[in-house]
Amino acid sequence: MTVAQDQLDATFTALADPTRRAIVARLAQGDATVNELAAPFDLTLPGISKHLKVLERCGLISRTRRAQFRPCHLEAGALDSAAAWIKEHRRIWAERFDQLDAHLREIQRPSDHDPGPAPPARPAPANERRDR
């Protein structure tokens, strides 16, 4: 695996957790301290810190020091590789679905050699029926 693939794996692994996704969503609104990030969750500060370390290791967030505070900051650029991967795979699947649609239209269209469905059989007129 390449470094880029490892980074992409780490990003998707980090974002697989709903708590970490919520933290990323909160940081998209602006920097926040650990206490501010922990407030909506029923987790201990060490529990939140573990989530922050995962996000920090994969480059999604950074922490700075301001006096006695260590606010967390979203590194939006770290999402670029994940967004590019998703965009490329969305394009590939859209092309495949377009090909499938074209194929289905082709096989559903009657061909020149196909006589089409047979007309429904008509019952014999009443005067031609024989009662046995």
N, CA, C and O atoms as a MOPAC input file, in Angstrom:
PM7 MOZYME 1SCF
protein

 N      0.83700 1    -1.19000 1     0.00000 1
 C      0.00000 1     0.00000 1     0.00000 1
 C      0.87700 1     1.24600 1     0.00000 1
 O      1.98500 1     1.25100 1     0.53700 1
 N      0.36300 1     2.27700 1    -0.60300 1
 C      1.10100 1     3.52900 1    -0.62900 1
 C      0.74000 1     4.36200 1     0.59300 1
 O     -0.21400 1     4.06600 1     1.31200 1
 N      1.51300 1     5.39200 1     0.80600 1
 C      1.23700 1     6.30200 1     1.91900 1
 C     -0.13700 1     6.94800 1     1.73200 1
 O     -0.88700 1     7.11300 1     2.69400 1
 N     -0.46000 1     7.31300 1     0.48900 1
 C     -1.76500 1     7.93600 1     0.21600 1
 C     -2.90300 1     6.97700 1     0.54400 1
 O     -3.92300 1     7.39000 1     1.09600 1
 N     -2.73500 1     5.69600 1     0.20500 1
 C     -3.77300 1     4.70800 1     0.51900 1
 C     -3.89200 1     4.50800 1     2.02400 1
 O     -4.99700 1     4.38500 1     2.55200 1
 N     -2.75600 1     4.47700 1     2.71300 1
 C     -2.79100 1     4.34900 1     4.17400 1
 C     -3.50700 1     5.54000 1     4.80400 1
 O     -4.29000 1     5.38000 1     5.74100 1
 N     -3.23400 1     6.73300 1     4.28500 1
 C     -3.88300 1     7.94400 1     4.79400 1
 C     -5.38400 1     7.89300 1     4.54800 1
 O     -6.17700 1     8.25500 1     5.41700 1
 N     -5.76700 1     7.44200 1     3.36100 1
 C     -7.18500 1     7.32500 1     3.02300 1
 C     -7.87000 1     6.31100 1     3.93900 1
 O     -8.97100 1     6.55700 1     4.43000 1
 N     -7.21500 1     5.17200 1     4.16600 1
 C     -7.76500 1     4.16400 1     5.08500 1
 C     -7.94700 1     4.74300 1     6.48300 1
 O     -8.97400 1     4.52400 1     7.12500 1
 N     -6.94600 1     5.48300 1     6.95000 1
 C     -7.02300 1     6.07500 1     8.29100 1
 C     -8.16200 1     7.09300 1     8.37100 1
 O     -8.85700 1     7.17200 1     9.38400 1
 N     -8.34900 1     7.86300 1     7.31100 1
 C     -9.43000 1     8.85800 1     7.29000 1
 C    -10.78700 1     8.17900 1     7.35100 1
 O    -11.63900 1     8.55700 1     8.15500 1
 N    -10.99100 1     7.17000 1     6.49900 1
 C    -12.28600 1     6.48200 1     6.50400 1
 C    -12.51100 1     5.71500 1     7.80400 1
 O    -13.64000 1     5.63800 1     8.28700 1
 N    -11.45800 1     5.15200 1     8.36900 1
 C    -11.59000 1     4.45600 1     9.65400 1
 C    -12.00500 1     5.44100 1    10.74000 1
 O    -12.88500 1     5.14700 1    11.55000 1
 N    -11.37800 1     6.59600 1    10.75500 1
 C    -11.72500 1     7.61500 1    11.75500 1
 C    -13.16800 1     8.07400 1    11.58200 1
 O    -13.88500 1     8.26100 1    12.56400 1
 N    -13.58900 1     8.25400 1    10.34600 1
 C    -14.94300 1     8.74800 1    10.08600 1
 C    -16.01200 1     7.66200 1    10.20500 1
 O    -17.20500 1     7.95500 1    10.13000 1
 N    -15.59500 1     6.42900 1    10.38700 1
 C    -16.56600 1     5.33500 1    10.54000 1
 C    -17.28200 1     5.40100 1    11.88400 1
 O    -18.34800 1     4.80900 1    12.05300 1
 N    -16.70200 1     6.11400 1    12.83100 1
 C    -17.29200 1     6.20200 1    14.16800 1
 C    -18.22800 1     7.41300 1    14.25800 1
 O    -17.82900 1     8.52100 1    13.90000 1
 N    -19.47000 1     7.21800 1    14.73100 1
 C    -20.41600 1     8.34500 1    14.78800 1
 C    -19.98700 1     9.47200 1    15.72600 1
 O    -20.28300 1    10.63800 1    15.46300 1
 N    -19.30000 1     9.14200 1    16.80800 1
 C    -18.83100 1    10.19400 1    17.72200 1
 C    -17.79900 1    11.07100 1    17.02600 1
 O    -17.83800 1    12.29700 1    17.13200 1
 N    -16.88100 1    10.43500 1    16.31600 1
 C    -15.84900 1    11.21000 1    15.61500 1
 C    -16.45800 1    12.03700 1    14.47800 1
 O    -16.02600 1    13.16300 1    14.23200 1
 N    -17.45700 1    11.48300 1    13.78700 1
 C    -18.12700 1    12.28300 1    12.74800 1
 C    -18.80600 1    13.49900 1    13.36000 1
 O    -18.77800 1    14.58300 1    12.77800 1
 N    -19.41200 1    13.33000 1    14.52300 1
 C    -20.06700 1    14.45800 1    15.20400 1
 C    -19.03200 1    15.50200 1    15.62600 1
 O    -19.29100 1    16.70300 1    15.54700 1
 N    -17.87500 1    15.04800 1    16.06700 1
 C    -16.80300 1    15.98300 1    16.44400 1
 C    -16.34500 1    16.77100 1    15.21400 1
 O    -16.16700 1    17.98700 1    15.28100 1
 N    -16.15700 1    16.07200 1    14.09300 1
 C    -15.75200 1    16.74900 1    12.85400 1
 C    -16.82000 1    17.76000 1    12.43600 1
 O    -16.49400 1    18.87400 1    12.02800 1
 N    -18.09200 1    17.37400 1    12.53800 1
 C    -19.18100 1    18.29800 1    12.18000 1
 C    -19.16500 1    19.53000 1    13.08200 1
 O    -19.37800 1    20.64900 1    12.61400 1
 N    -18.91400 1    19.32300 1    14.36300 1
 C    -18.85500 1    20.46200 1    15.29700 1
 C    -17.68000 1    21.37300 1    14.95900 1
 O    -17.81700 1    22.59600 1    14.96900 1
 N    -16.52400 1    20.77900 1    14.65900 1
 C    -15.34200 1    21.58300 1    14.34800 1
 C    -15.47500 1    22.30100 1    13.00200 1
 O    -14.77400 1    23.28300 1    12.75800 1
 N    -16.35700 1    21.82800 1    12.13800 1
 C    -16.60600 1    22.53000 1    10.87300 1
 C    -17.22100 1    23.90100 1    11.13400 1
 O    -17.15900 1    24.78500 1    10.27900 1
 N    -17.81500 1    24.07700 1    12.31700 1
 C    -18.40000 1    25.36800 1    12.69600 1
 C    -17.37300 1    26.30200 1    13.32800 1
 O    -17.62100 1    27.50000 1    13.46400 1
 N    -16.23000 1    25.76100 1    13.71000 1
 C    -15.18600 1    26.57900 1    14.32300 1
 C    -14.43200 1    25.79800 1    15.38100 1
 O    -14.86800 1    24.73300 1    15.81600 1
 N    -13.30000 1    26.33800 1    15.78800 1
 C    -12.46300 1    25.68400 1    16.79200 1
 C    -13.22700 1    25.48600 1    18.09500 1
 O    -14.15300 1    26.23400 1    18.40900 1
 N    -12.82300 1    24.46700 1    18.84600 1
 C    -13.47600 1    24.18100 1    20.12700 1
 C    -12.48400 1    23.50700 1    21.05900 1
 O    -11.55500 1    22.83200 1    20.61700 1
 N    -12.69500 1    23.70000 1    22.35000 1
 C    -11.86500 1    23.02900 1    23.35200 1
 C    -12.38800 1    21.61000 1    23.55500 1
 O    -13.48000 1    21.26300 1    23.10500 1
 N    -11.59200 1    20.80500 1    24.23600 1
 C    -11.99300 1    19.43000 1    24.53400 1
 C    -13.28300 1    19.42900 1    25.34700 1
 O    -14.18000 1    18.62800 1    25.08400 1
 N    -13.38300 1    20.31600 1    26.32700 1
 C    -14.60300 1    20.38600 1    27.14300 1
 C    -15.82100 1    20.73900 1    26.29400 1
 O    -16.89700 1    20.17300 1    26.48700 1
 N    -15.66000 1    21.66400 1    25.36100 1
 C    -16.77500 1    22.02800 1    24.48200 1
 C    -17.17200 1    20.85300 1    23.58300 1
 O    -18.35400 1    20.61700 1    23.33400 1
 N    -16.17500 1    20.13400 1    23.11100 1
 C    -16.46300 1    18.98200 1    22.25300 1
 C    -17.10000 1    17.84000 1    23.03700 1
 O    -17.91700 1    17.09300 1    22.49900 1
 N    -16.72700 1    17.70700 1    24.30100 1
 C    -17.24100 1    16.61100 1    25.12900 1
 C    -18.67000 1    16.84200 1    25.59200 1
 O    -19.38400 1    15.88400 1    25.89000 1
 N    -19.10100 1    18.09700 1    25.65900 1
 C    -20.39900 1    18.44400 1    26.25400 1
 C    -21.58200 1    17.63300 1    25.71800 1
 O    -22.38700 1    17.16800 1    26.52500 1
 N    -21.73300 1    17.43800 1    24.40300 1
 C    -22.93700 1    16.73300 1    23.92900 1
 C    -22.90900 1    15.21500 1    24.12500 1
 O    -23.91100 1    14.54300 1    23.88000 1
 N    -21.77900 1    14.67400 1    24.56000 1
 C    -21.63200 1    13.22300 1    24.62700 1
 C    -21.65800 1    12.71600 1    26.05600 1
 O    -21.26000 1    13.41400 1    26.98800 1
 N    -22.12500 1    11.51200 1    26.21100 1
 C    -22.11700 1    10.84500 1    27.50800 1
 C    -20.82000 1    10.04100 1    27.62600 1
 O    -20.83900 1     8.82500 1    27.81800 1
 N    -19.70100 1    10.74700 1    27.50800 1
 C    -18.37900 1    10.12900 1    27.57200 1
 C    -17.51400 1    10.89600 1    28.55900 1
 O    -17.74000 1    12.07700 1    28.82300 1
 N    -16.53200 1    10.20900 1    29.09200 1
 C    -15.57200 1    10.87200 1    29.97300 1
 C    -14.61400 1    11.70400 1    29.11900 1
 O    -14.52400 1    11.51200 1    27.90600 1
 N    -13.90700 1    12.62100 1    29.75600 1
 C    -12.90000 1    13.39700 1    29.02000 1
 C    -11.81900 1    12.49800 1    28.43200 1
 O    -11.40200 1    12.71900 1    27.29500 1
 N    -11.34500 1    11.47400 1    29.17900 1
 C    -10.37400 1    10.56700 1    28.54700 1
 C    -10.96000 1     9.84800 1    27.31900 1
 O    -10.24400 1     9.58800 1    26.35200 1
 N    -12.24300 1     9.53300 1    27.36200 1
 C    -12.88700 1     8.89500 1    26.20500 1
 C    -12.91300 1     9.81500 1    25.00000 1
 O    -12.62600 1     9.38800 1    23.88200 1
 N    -13.25700 1    11.07500 1    25.22300 1
 C    -13.24800 1    12.06300 1    24.13600 1
 C    -11.82200 1    12.26500 1    23.63900 1
 O    -11.59300 1    12.39300 1    22.43600 1
 N    -10.86900 1    12.29400 1    24.56000 1
 C     -9.46400 1    12.47900 1    24.16900 1
 C     -8.98900 1    11.36200 1    23.24800 1
 O     -8.21500 1    11.60900 1    22.32400 1
 N     -9.44300 1    10.14300 1    23.49100 1
 C     -9.06500 1     9.02800 1    22.60800 1
 C     -9.60000 1     9.26000 1    21.19500 1
 O     -8.89800 1     9.02500 1    20.21200 1
 N    -10.84100 1     9.72100 1    21.10100 1
 C    -11.40400 1    10.02400 1    19.78100 1
 C    -10.61300 1    11.14100 1    19.10800 1
 O    -10.34200 1    11.07700 1    17.90900 1
 N    -10.24600 1    12.15900 1    19.87300 1
 C     -9.47900 1    13.27000 1    19.30800 1
 C     -8.10900 1    12.81000 1    18.82500 1
 O     -7.62300 1    13.29100 1    17.80100 1
 N     -7.48600 1    11.89300 1    19.54300 1
 C     -6.17700 1    11.37500 1    19.11800 1
 C     -6.29000 1    10.63300 1    17.78900 1
 O     -5.41100 1    10.75300 1    16.93600 1
 N     -7.36900 1     9.86500 1    17.60800 1
 C     -7.57600 1     9.16800 1    16.33200 1
 C     -7.71300 1    10.18700 1    15.20400 1
 O     -7.09900 1    10.04000 1    14.14700 1
 N     -8.51900 1    11.21800 1    15.43500 1
 C     -8.71500 1    12.25800 1    14.42000 1
 C     -7.42500 1    13.02800 1    14.14800 1
 O     -7.14600 1    13.41700 1    13.01400 1
 N     -6.65200 1    13.23800 1    15.19500 1
 C     -5.38500 1    13.96700 1    15.04400 1
 C     -4.35800 1    13.12000 1    14.28700 1
 O     -3.65200 1    13.63600 1    13.42100 1
 N     -4.27000 1    11.82800 1    14.60700 1
 C     -3.30200 1    10.95100 1    13.93700 1
 C     -3.54500 1    10.85700 1    12.43100 1
 O     -2.59800 1    10.76000 1    11.65100 1
 N     -4.80400 1    10.88600 1    12.02900 1
 C     -5.06500 1    10.78600 1    10.58500 1
 C     -5.07100 1    12.15900 1     9.91300 1
 O     -5.30000 1    12.25500 1     8.70700 1
 N     -4.82400 1    13.21500 1    10.67700 1
 C     -4.68000 1    14.54600 1    10.10400 1
 C     -5.97000 1    15.32200 1     9.92600 1
 O     -5.96600 1    16.39200 1     9.31700 1
 N     -7.08400 1    14.79900 1    10.45200 1
 C     -8.35300 1    15.51300 1    10.30400 1
 C     -8.46100 1    16.71600 1    11.23400 1
 O     -9.15600 1    17.68200 1    10.91900 1
 N     -7.78200 1    16.66600 1    12.37200 1
 C     -7.79300 1    17.80800 1    13.28900 1
 C     -6.37500 1    18.09900 1    13.74500 1
 O     -5.48300 1    17.25600 1    13.64000 1
 N     -6.18800 1    19.30000 1    14.24900 1
 C     -4.93000 1    19.66600 1    14.90200 1
 C     -5.29800 1    20.36700 1    16.20400 1
 O     -6.41000 1    20.86800 1    16.37200 1
 N     -4.34300 1    20.38600 1    17.10900 1
 C     -4.56300 1    21.08400 1    18.38600 1
 C     -3.44800 1    22.09700 1    18.56400 1
 O     -2.27300 1    21.81200 1    18.33300 1
 N     -3.84800 1    23.27200 1    18.97800 1
 C     -2.88000 1    24.33500 1    19.24400 1
 C     -2.91600 1    24.63500 1    20.73300 1
 O     -3.78000 1    24.14700 1    21.46200 1
 N     -1.98100 1    25.43100 1    21.16000 1
 C     -1.97600 1    25.80300 1    22.57500 1
 C     -2.17400 1    27.30700 1    22.66400 1
 O     -1.41100 1    28.08700 1    22.09400 1
 N     -3.21600 1    27.69700 1    23.39200 1
 C     -3.47400 1    29.11000 1    23.68300 1
 C     -3.58500 1    29.22800 1    25.18700 1
 O     -4.59400 1    28.84800 1    25.78300 1
 N     -2.55400 1    29.75100 1    25.78500 1
 C     -2.48300 1    29.84900 1    27.25200 1
 C     -2.67800 1    28.45400 1    27.82500 1
 O     -1.90000 1    27.55000 1    27.52100 1
 N     -3.69700 1    28.26500 1    28.64500 1
 C     -3.91200 1    26.94500 1    29.24200 1
 C     -4.89600 1    26.09200 1    28.43500 1
 O     -5.22700 1    24.97800 1    28.83900 1
 N     -5.35500 1    26.60500 1    27.31300 1
 C     -6.31400 1    25.86900 1    26.48700 1
 C     -5.61600 1    25.22800 1    25.28900 1
 O     -4.60800 1    25.73400 1    24.79600 1
 N     -6.16700 1    24.11600 1    24.83700 1
 C     -5.67300 1    23.45900 1    23.62600 1
 C     -6.84300 1    23.28200 1    22.66500 1
 O     -7.36600 1    22.17500 1    22.53500 1
 N     -7.26200 1    24.34900 1    21.99200 1
 C     -8.40500 1    24.22000 1    21.08900 1
 C     -8.09500 1    23.28800 1    19.91700 1
 O     -6.96400 1    23.20500 1    19.43800 1
 N     -9.12500 1    22.60100 1    19.48200 1
 C     -9.02000 1    21.70100 1    18.33400 1
 C     -9.47400 1    22.45100 1    17.09200 1
 O    -10.38400 1    23.27900 1    17.14400 1
 N     -8.83200 1    22.15000 1    15.99000 1
 C     -9.10200 1    22.82900 1    14.72600 1
 C     -9.27800 1    21.77100 1    13.63700 1
 O     -8.47400 1    20.84400 1    13.53500 1
 N    -10.31900 1    21.90700 1    12.82800 1
 C    -10.54900 1    20.98500 1    11.71800 1
 C     -9.58000 1    21.30000 1    10.59000 1
 O     -9.48200 1    22.44500 1    10.14800 1
 N     -8.88000 1    20.30300 1    10.13400 1
 C     -7.98500 1    20.43400 1     8.98200 1
 C     -8.76900 1    19.96200 1     7.75700 1
 O     -8.67100 1    18.80600 1     7.34600 1
 N     -9.54100 1    20.87400 1     7.19000 1
 C    -10.46200 1    20.51300 1     6.11000 1
 C     -9.74300 1    19.91200 1     4.90600 1
 O    -10.31400 1    19.09100 1     4.18900 1
 N     -8.51500 1    20.31000 1     4.68500 1
 C     -7.74900 1    19.76300 1     3.56300 1
 C     -7.54000 1    18.26500 1     3.66300 1
 O     -7.36000 1    17.59100 1     2.64800 1
 N     -7.56300 1    17.74200 1     4.87900 1
 C     -7.37800 1    16.30100 1     5.06300 1
 C     -8.54400 1    15.51400 1     4.47800 1
 O     -8.40400 1    14.32600 1     4.18500 1
 N     -9.67400 1    16.15400 1     4.30700 1
 C    -10.83300 1    15.48000 1     3.71500 1
 C    -10.76200 1    15.45800 1     2.18600 1
 O    -11.53800 1    14.75400 1     1.54000 1
 N     -9.83900 1    16.22100 1     1.61000 1
 C     -9.76200 1    16.31600 1     0.15200 1
 C     -9.50100 1    14.97200 1    -0.51300 1
 O    -10.12400 1    14.66100 1    -1.52900 1
 N     -8.59200 1    14.16800 1     0.03800 1
 C     -8.30000 1    12.87500 1    -0.59200 1
 C     -9.50400 1    11.94900 1    -0.50800 1
 O     -9.78300 1    11.20500 1    -1.44900 1
 N    -10.21800 1    11.98900 1     0.61100 1
 C    -11.42600 1    11.16300 1     0.73800 1
 C    -12.49300 1    11.64500 1    -0.24100 1
 O    -13.16100 1    10.83400 1    -0.88300 1
 N    -12.65100 1    12.94900 1    -0.35400 1
 C    -13.64500 1    13.49900 1    -1.28300 1
 C    -13.29000 1    13.14900 1    -2.73000 1
 O    -14.17500 1    12.83500 1    -3.52600 1
 N    -12.00500 1    13.20300 1    -3.06900 1
 C    -11.57300 1    12.85500 1    -4.42700 1
 C    -11.82900 1    11.37800 1    -4.71500 1
 O    -12.26100 1    11.02600 1    -5.81300 1
 N    -11.56400 1    10.51800 1    -3.73900 1
 C    -11.80700 1     9.08000 1    -3.90400 1
 C    -13.29700 1     8.82300 1    -4.12900 1
 O    -13.67300 1     8.06300 1    -5.02100 1
 N    -14.13500 1     9.45400 1    -3.32500 1
 C    -15.58600 1     9.28500 1    -3.45900 1
 C    -16.05000 1     9.80200 1    -4.82400 1
 O    -16.85800 1     9.15500 1    -5.49000 1
 N    -15.54600 1    10.95500 1    -5.23700 1
 C    -15.94500 1    11.54100 1    -6.52200 1
 C    -15.58400 1    10.61200 1    -7.67700 1
 O    -16.39000 1    10.40400 1    -8.58400 1
 N    -14.38100 1    10.05700 1    -7.64800 1
 C    -13.93800 1     9.15400 1    -8.71700 1
 C    -14.79600 1     7.89500 1    -8.75500 1
 O    -15.20500 1     7.45500 1    -9.83000 1
 N    -15.06800 1     7.32200 1    -7.60700 1
 C    -15.87600 1     6.10100 1    -7.58100 1
 C    -17.33600 1     6.38100 1    -7.91300 1
 O    -18.00800 1     5.51600 1    -8.47300 1
 N    -17.83200 1     7.54000 1    -7.59000 1
 C    -19.18900 1     7.92300 1    -7.99400 1
 C    -19.25300 1     8.01600 1    -9.51800 1
 O    -20.22800 1     7.57500 1   -10.12700 1
 N    -18.21400 1     8.59000 1   -10.13700 1
 C    -18.16200 1     8.70800 1   -11.59700 1
 C    -18.13500 1     7.32400 1   -12.24000 1
 O    -18.85200 1     7.07200 1   -13.20800 1
 N    -17.30800 1     6.42800 1   -11.70300 1
 C    -17.21000 1     5.06700 1   -12.24900 1
 C    -18.56500 1     4.36900 1   -12.18300 1
 O    -19.00800 1     3.77200 1   -13.16400 1
 N    -19.22000 1     4.44400 1   -11.02800 1
 C    -20.50800 1     3.75800 1   -10.87600 1
 C    -21.58800 1     4.41100 1   -11.72600 1
 O    -22.46200 1     3.71300 1   -12.24100 1
 N    -21.55200 1     5.70800 1   -11.88600 1
 C    -22.53100 1     6.37500 1   -12.74800 1
 C    -22.37300 1     5.89000 1   -14.18600 1
 O    -23.36600 1     5.65200 1   -14.87400 1
 N    -21.12700 1     5.74300 1   -14.64400 1
 C    -20.88100 1     5.22400 1   -15.98900 1
 C    -21.40500 1     3.80200 1   -16.12300 1
 O    -22.02100 1     3.45700 1   -17.13100 1
 N    -21.16700 1     2.99000 1   -15.12400 1
 C    -21.64300 1     1.59800 1   -15.17900 1
 C    -23.16600 1     1.53200 1   -15.19200 1
 O    -23.74400 1     0.72600 1   -15.92100 1
 N    -23.81200 1     2.36100 1   -14.40400 1
 C    -25.27800 1     2.37500 1   -14.40800 1
 C    -25.81100 1     2.87300 1   -15.75400 1
 O    -26.82200 1     2.37200 1   -16.24500 1
 N    -25.13000 1     3.85800 1   -16.34900 1
 C    -25.53800 1     4.32900 1   -17.67400 1
 C    -25.41100 1     3.20600 1   -18.70300 1
 O    -26.28500 1     3.03900 1   -19.55300 1
 N    -24.31700 1     2.43400 1   -18.62500 1
 C    -24.13500 1     1.30300 1   -19.53600 1
 C    -25.21900 1     0.25000 1   -19.31800 1
 O    -25.74200 1    -0.31400 1   -20.28000 1
 N    -25.55200 1    -0.01400 1   -18.06900 1
 C    -26.60400 1    -0.97900 1   -17.76500 1
 C    -27.94600 1    -0.48900 1   -18.30600 1
 O    -28.69400 1    -1.26800 1   -18.89600 1
 N    -28.25400 1     0.78700 1   -18.11300 1
 C    -29.50100 1     1.34700 1   -18.64600 1
 C    -29.56500 1     1.18500 1   -20.16500 1
 O    -30.59600 1     0.78700 1   -20.70800 1
 N    -28.46000 1     1.49500 1   -20.84700 1
 C    -28.42800 1     1.37000 1   -22.30600 1
 C    -28.63100 1    -0.08700 1   -22.71800 1
 O    -29.36600 1    -0.36700 1   -23.66500 1
 N    -27.99300 1    -1.00200 1   -22.02000 1
 C    -28.13500 1    -2.42900 1   -22.32800 1
 C    -29.57700 1    -2.88400 1   -22.11800 1
 O    -30.12300 1    -3.60900 1   -22.94900 1
 N    -30.19200 1    -2.47000 1   -21.02500 1
 C    -31.57900 1    -2.86700 1   -20.75700 1
 C    -32.52900 1    -2.29900 1   -21.80600 1
 O    -33.46600 1    -2.97800 1   -22.22600 1
 N    -32.29500 1    -1.06000 1   -22.23100 1
 C    -33.13000 1    -0.48700 1   -23.29200 1
 C    -32.95900 1    -1.27500 1   -24.58800 1
 O    -33.92100 1    -1.50800 1   -25.32100 1
 N    -31.72800 1    -1.67800 1   -24.85700 1
 C    -31.42700 1    -2.42700 1   -26.08200 1
 C    -32.12300 1    -3.78700 1   -26.08900 1
 O    -32.69900 1    -4.18000 1   -27.10300 1
 N    -32.07800 1    -4.49100 1   -24.99500 1
 C    -32.68700 1    -5.82800 1   -24.98700 1
 C    -34.20500 1    -5.76900 1   -24.88200 1
 O    -34.87700 1    -6.76200 1   -25.16000 1
 N    -34.74700 1    -4.64900 1   -24.49600 1
 C    -36.20200 1    -4.52200 1   -24.41100 1
 C    -36.81700 1    -4.00800 1   -25.71200 1
 O    -38.02800 1    -4.10700 1   -25.90700 1
 N    -36.00000 1    -3.46900 1   -26.59000 1
 C    -36.49800 1    -2.93000 1   -27.85200 1
 C    -36.73200 1    -4.08900 1   -28.82100 1
 O    -35.85800 1    -4.94300 1   -28.96900 1
 N    -37.89800 1    -4.14000 1   -29.48800 1
 C    -38.13200 1    -5.22300 1   -30.45000 1
 C    -37.19100 1    -5.05800 1   -31.64000 1
 O    -36.95900 1    -3.94300 1   -32.10700 1
 N    -36.65700 1    -6.16200 1   -32.12000 1
 C    -35.74300 1    -6.09500 1   -33.26100 1
 C    -36.53100 1    -6.25100 1   -34.55200 1
 O    -37.71100 1    -6.60000 1   -34.52900 1
 N    -35.86900 1    -5.99100 1   -35.68800 1
 C    -36.51300 1    -6.13200 1   -36.99900 1
 C    -36.84300 1    -7.59100 1   -37.28600 1
 O    -37.79400 1    -7.87700 1   -38.01400 1
 N    -36.07800 1    -8.50600 1   -36.73100 1
 C    -36.27400 1    -9.93400 1   -36.98800 1
 C    -37.29800 1   -10.54500 1   -36.05200 1
 O    -37.76400 1   -11.66000 1   -36.28600 1
 N    -37.63900 1    -9.85900 1   -35.03800 1
 C    -38.58600 1   -10.38300 1   -34.04700 1
 C    -39.99900 1   -10.05700 1   -34.52000 1
 O    -40.34600 1    -8.88500 1   -34.66300 1
 N    -40.81800 1   -11.07900 1   -34.76400 1
 C    -42.17400 1   -10.79200 1   -35.23100 1
 C    -43.05200 1   -10.17900 1   -34.15000 1
 O    -44.16900 1    -9.74500 1   -34.43400 1
 N    -42.57800 1   -10.13800 1   -32.95800 1
 C    -43.36400 1    -9.56500 1   -31.87300 1
 C    -44.28000 1   -10.60800 1   -31.27900 1
 O    -44.24000 1   -11.77600 1   -31.66300 1
 N    -45.09200 1   -10.19300 1   -30.35900 1
 C    -45.97100 1   -11.16600 1   -29.71400 1
 C    -47.05300 1   -11.64100 1   -30.68700 1
 O    -47.52800 1   -10.88600 1   -31.53500 1
 N    -47.41800 1   -12.88700 1   -30.54200 1
 C    -48.47600 1   -13.45600 1   -31.38500 1
 C    -49.80100 1   -12.81800 1   -30.99700 1
 O    -50.04200 1   -12.53600 1   -29.82300 1
 N    -50.66700 1   -12.59000 1   -31.99500 1
 C    -51.97400 1   -12.01900 1   -31.65700 1
 C    -52.76500 1   -13.01300 1   -30.81100 1
 O    -52.56700 1   -14.22300 1   -30.91800 1
 N    -53.64000 1   -12.50800 1   -29.99200 1
 C    -54.40900 1   -13.42700 1   -29.14900 1
 C    -55.31000 1   -14.31100 1   -30.01400 1
 O    -55.84300 1   -13.87300 1   -31.03300 1
 N    -55.46400 1   -15.53800 1   -29.59200 1
 C    -56.32600 1   -16.47600 1   -30.32200 1
 C    -57.77100 1   -16.04600 1   -30.15600 1
 O    -58.21100 1   -15.68700 1   -29.06500 1
 N    -58.51200 1   -16.09100 1   -31.28500 1
 C    -59.93000 1   -15.73200 1   -31.23000 1
 C    -60.75300 1   -17.00500 1   -31.09100 1
 O    -60.46200 1   -18.01800 1   -31.72700 1
 N    -61.76400 1   -16.94500 1   -30.26900 1
 C    -62.62900 1   -18.12700 1   -30.18900 1
 C    -63.39500 1   -18.30900 1   -31.50300 1
 O    -63.70000 1   -17.33900 1   -32.19800 1
 N    -63.69100 1   -19.53200 1   -31.81900 1
 C    -64.45900 1   -19.82100 1   -33.04100 1
 C    -65.85600 1   -19.23700 1   -32.90000 1
 O    -66.42100 1   -19.23300 1   -31.80600 1
 N    -66.41700 1   -18.74400 1   -33.99800 1
 C    -67.78300 1   -18.22600 1   -33.93200 1
 C    -68.73800 1   -19.30700 1   -33.42600 1
 O    -68.47700 1   -20.50100 1   -33.56800 1
 N    -69.81800 1   -18.87700 1   -32.84900 1
 C    -70.77000 1   -19.79700 1   -32.22200 1
 C    -71.32300 1   -20.80800 1   -33.21200 1
 O    -71.55000 1   -21.96200 1   -32.84800 1
 N    -71.54500 1   -20.39700 1   -34.46700 1
 C    -72.11700 1   -21.32700 1   -35.43300 1
 C    -71.12100 1   -22.38300 1   -35.88800 1
 O    -71.52800 1   -23.39700 1   -36.45400 1
 N    -69.82900 1   -22.17700 1   -35.65800 1
 C    -68.83300 1   -23.17000 1   -36.04200 1
 C    -68.47400 1   -24.10300 1   -34.90200 1
 O    -67.75200 1   -25.07800 1   -35.11000 1
 N    -68.95200 1   -23.83400 1   -33.73200 1
 C    -68.63300 1   -24.69500 1   -32.59000 1
 C    -69.46100 1   -25.96200 1   -32.67900 1
 O    -70.63100 1   -25.93600 1   -33.06100 1
 N    -68.85200 1   -27.03800 1   -32.33000 1
 C    -69.58600 1   -28.28900 1   -32.29200 1
 C    -69.73100 1   -28.70300 1   -30.85900 1
 O    -68.77500 1   -28.69500 1   -30.08400 1
 N    -70.89900 1   -29.05200 1   -30.53500 1
 C    -71.12100 1   -29.61100 1   -29.20200 1
 C    -70.92100 1   -31.09900 1   -29.30000 1
 O    -71.47600 1   -31.72600 1   -30.20200 1
 N    -70.20800 1   -31.64900 1   -28.47700 1
 C    -69.96600 1   -33.07400 1   -28.52100 1
 C    -70.67000 1   -33.74100 1   -27.44000 1
 O    -70.58600 1   -34.96300 1   -27.31100 1

